[in-house]
Amino acid sequence: MTPRPVLNRSLLALTGLVLLGGGLLILFAGFDVYRRHDLVPPVGWPLTAADDVLLGSADRARWSSQGWWWWPAAIAALALVALLALWWLLAQLRRRRPGALPVGGTPPQEGVELRDHALSDAIAAEAGVMPGVEHAAVRITGRPAHPRTRVRLTLTPRAAPGAALGALCEGPLRTAHRSIGSPDMPTEVRLQVARHKPHRAE
């Protein structure tokens, strides 16, 4: 798993724990759990009784004195935060990788499927040993019925980009497309040249 999804999911988990804790505090106060079960909350613990409120009269009066725009602005900001959080959650849940690809076309022959990681690793391994290629990275995206291939090749300083691209199309990509029965699978190829030290002329 790449660092970015790990960070996103960690932040989502942390946000969820904070919201869950706040919701439990409100529920405990609303159902008067502390008094009914003779529980003693810590000193300064918020919302310990059913008649407690988040903002007291003094706080409401102080914020209201800021002007008529304060409460509409606060509500709009909270609504925007909620919408952004919902969009973020949906973005994390949306699948960006096909997971498994049918082998031999659609529907798959006798239920045989190929994991997208296995296919991308195979393409990268075959492309990485081509002449003029220093490193190859491959990613399969899209849906199982409409997969897409993204290839990034790091070429040696003296490699010919056109020759490397042709060898990639005729070799690893053609083999991969034939293996899943999808000869017209869209492919995006990015070429870059490896850094090298300048030569000193004497």
C-alpha positions as CSV (number, residue, x, y, z in Angstrom):
1,M,0.0,0.0,0.0
2,T,1.4,3.4,-0.9
3,P,2.0,6.1,1.8
4,R,-0.9,8.3,0.5
5,P,-3.7,5.8,1.0
6,V,-2.2,4.8,4.4
7,L,-2.3,8.5,5.4
8,N,-5.8,9.0,4.1
9,R,-7.2,6.0,5.9
10,S,-5.3,6.9,9.1
11,L,-6.8,10.4,9.1
12,L,-10.3,8.9,8.4
13,A,-9.9,6.5,11.3
14,L,-8.7,9.3,13.6
15,T,-11.6,11.6,12.5
16,G,-14.1,8.7,13.0
17,L,-12.8,8.1,16.5
18,V,-13.1,11.8,17.4
19,L,-16.7,11.9,16.0
20,L,-17.6,8.6,17.7
21,G,-16.3,10.0,21.1
22,G,-18.3,13.2,20.7
23,G,-21.4,11.2,19.8
24,L,-21.0,9.0,22.8
25,L,-20.7,12.0,25.1
26,I,-23.9,13.4,23.7
27,L,-25.7,10.1,24.1
28,F,-24.5,9.6,27.6
29,A,-25.7,13.0,28.6
30,G,-29.0,12.7,26.8
31,F,-29.9,9.4,28.4
32,D,-28.5,10.6,31.8
33,V,-26.2,7.5,32.0
34,Y,-23.9,8.9,34.7
35,R,-26.8,9.5,37.2
36,R,-28.7,6.3,36.4
37,H,-25.6,4.1,36.9
38,D,-23.9,6.1,39.6
39,L,-20.9,6.9,37.5
40,V,-18.6,9.7,38.4
41,P,-17.1,11.4,35.3
42,P,-13.7,13.1,35.5
43,V,-13.5,16.7,36.7
44,G,-14.3,19.1,33.9
45,W,-15.9,16.4,31.8
46,P,-18.4,18.0,29.3
47,L,-22.0,17.0,29.0
48,T,-22.5,15.0,32.2
49,A,-26.2,15.7,32.7
50,A,-29.3,15.7,30.5
51,D,-29.8,19.5,30.8
52,D,-26.2,20.3,29.9
53,V,-25.6,22.2,26.6
54,L,-22.7,22.6,24.4
55,L,-22.8,26.4,24.5
56,G,-24.1,28.2,27.6
57,S,-26.0,31.4,27.7
58,A,-22.9,33.5,28.2
59,D,-21.1,31.8,25.3
60,R,-24.1,32.3,23.0
61,A,-24.4,36.0,24.0
62,R,-20.7,36.5,23.4
63,W,-20.7,35.0,20.0
64,S,-23.9,36.7,19.0
65,S,-22.4,40.0,19.8
66,Q,-19.9,39.5,16.9
67,G,-22.6,40.5,14.4
68,W,-25.5,39.0,12.4
69,W,-23.2,37.2,10.1
70,W,-21.5,35.0,12.7
71,W,-24.1,32.2,13.0
72,P,-24.8,31.8,9.3
73,A,-21.0,31.8,8.6
74,A,-20.5,29.1,11.3
75,I,-23.3,27.0,10.0
76,A,-22.0,27.3,6.4
77,A,-18.5,26.4,7.5
78,L,-19.7,23.3,9.4
79,A,-21.9,22.2,6.4
80,L,-18.8,22.6,4.1
81,V,-16.7,20.5,6.4
82,A,-19.3,17.8,6.5
83,L,-19.6,17.8,2.7
84,L,-15.8,17.6,2.3
85,A,-15.6,14.8,4.8
86,L,-18.3,12.9,2.9
87,W,-16.6,13.4,-0.4
88,W,-13.3,12.3,1.1
89,L,-14.9,9.1,2.5
90,L,-16.5,8.3,-0.9
91,A,-13.2,8.9,-2.6
92,Q,-11.5,6.4,-0.3
93,L,-14.3,3.8,-0.8
94,R,-14.3,4.1,-4.6
95,R,-12.3,1.4,-6.2
96,R,-9.6,2.6,-8.5
97,R,-8.1,-0.8,-9.3
98,P,-10.0,-3.7,-11.0
99,G,-8.8,-6.2,-8.5
100,A,-9.2,-9.3,-10.7
101,L,-9.2,-9.4,-14.5
102,P,-11.0,-12.1,-16.5
103,V,-8.7,-14.3,-18.5
104,G,-9.7,-15.0,-22.0
105,G,-12.2,-12.3,-22.4
106,T,-15.6,-11.6,-20.7
107,P,-17.1,-13.7,-19.2
108,P,-13.9,-15.4,-17.9
109,Q,-13.3,-18.9,-19.1
110,E,-14.4,-21.4,-16.3
111,G,-14.0,-18.6,-13.7
112,V,-10.3,-18.1,-14.2
113,E,-9.2,-14.7,-13.2
114,L,-5.8,-12.8,-12.9
115,R,-5.0,-10.4,-10.2
116,D,-4.2,-6.9,-11.4
117,H,-1.0,-6.9,-9.2
118,A,0.2,-10.1,-10.8
119,L,-0.3,-8.7,-14.3
120,S,1.3,-5.4,-13.5
121,D,4.3,-7.1,-11.9
122,A,4.7,-9.4,-15.0
123,I,4.6,-6.4,-17.4
124,A,7.1,-4.5,-15.2
125,A,9.5,-7.5,-15.0
126,E,9.5,-8.0,-18.7
127,A,9.8,-4.4,-19.5
128,G,12.6,-3.8,-17.0
129,V,14.9,-6.1,-18.9
130,M,14.4,-4.5,-22.3
131,P,17.5,-2.9,-23.9
132,G,17.8,0.8,-22.8
133,V,15.4,0.5,-19.9
134,E,16.7,1.1,-16.4
135,H,13.5,0.7,-14.4
136,A,9.8,0.0,-15.2
137,A,6.7,0.6,-13.1
138,V,3.3,-0.6,-14.1
139,R,-0.2,0.0,-12.6
140,I,-3.5,-1.4,-13.7
141,T,-6.5,0.9,-13.1
142,G,-10.2,1.0,-14.2
143,R,-12.9,-1.6,-13.9
144,P,-12.5,-5.3,-14.6
145,A,-14.5,-4.9,-17.8
146,H,-12.5,-1.9,-18.9
147,P,-9.0,-2.0,-17.5
148,R,-6.3,0.6,-18.3
149,T,-2.6,0.2,-18.1
150,R,-0.2,2.9,-16.9
151,V,3.5,2.3,-17.6
152,R,6.4,4.5,-16.5
153,L,9.8,3.7,-18.0
154,T,13.1,5.1,-16.9
155,L,15.5,5.0,-19.8
156,T,19.2,4.9,-19.8
157,P,20.9,8.2,-21.0
158,R,21.7,6.6,-24.4
159,A,18.5,4.8,-25.0
160,A,16.2,5.8,-28.0
161,P,12.7,6.6,-26.7
162,G,11.1,5.5,-30.0
163,A,12.8,2.1,-29.9
164,A,11.9,1.6,-26.3
165,L,8.3,2.4,-26.9
166,G,8.1,0.1,-29.8
167,A,9.7,-2.8,-27.9
168,L,7.2,-2.2,-25.0
169,C,4.2,-2.3,-27.3
170,E,5.4,-5.4,-29.3
171,G,6.7,-7.3,-26.2
172,P,5.3,-7.0,-22.7
173,L,2.1,-5.1,-23.6
174,R,1.1,-7.4,-26.4
175,T,1.7,-10.5,-24.2
176,A,-0.3,-9.0,-21.4
177,H,-3.2,-8.0,-23.6
178,R,-3.3,-11.4,-25.2
179,S,-3.3,-13.2,-21.8
180,I,-6.5,-11.5,-20.7
181,G,-8.1,-11.4,-24.2
182,S,-8.2,-7.6,-24.4
183,P,-6.0,-6.5,-27.3
184,D,-7.4,-3.0,-27.3
185,M,-6.8,-2.2,-23.6
186,P,-6.0,1.5,-23.3
187,T,-2.4,2.1,-22.3
188,E,-0.6,5.3,-21.0
189,V,3.2,5.3,-21.2
190,R,5.4,7.8,-19.6
191,L,9.1,7.9,-20.5
192,Q,11.8,9.6,-18.5
193,V,15.6,9.5,-18.7
194,A,17.7,8.5,-15.7
195,R,19.9,11.1,-14.2
196,H,23.6,10.6,-15.0
197,K,26.8,12.4,-14.0
198,P,28.2,14.8,-16.7
199,H,31.3,13.5,-18.5
200,R,34.4,15.5,-18.1
201,A,36.4,16.2,-21.3
202,E,40.2,16.3,-20.8
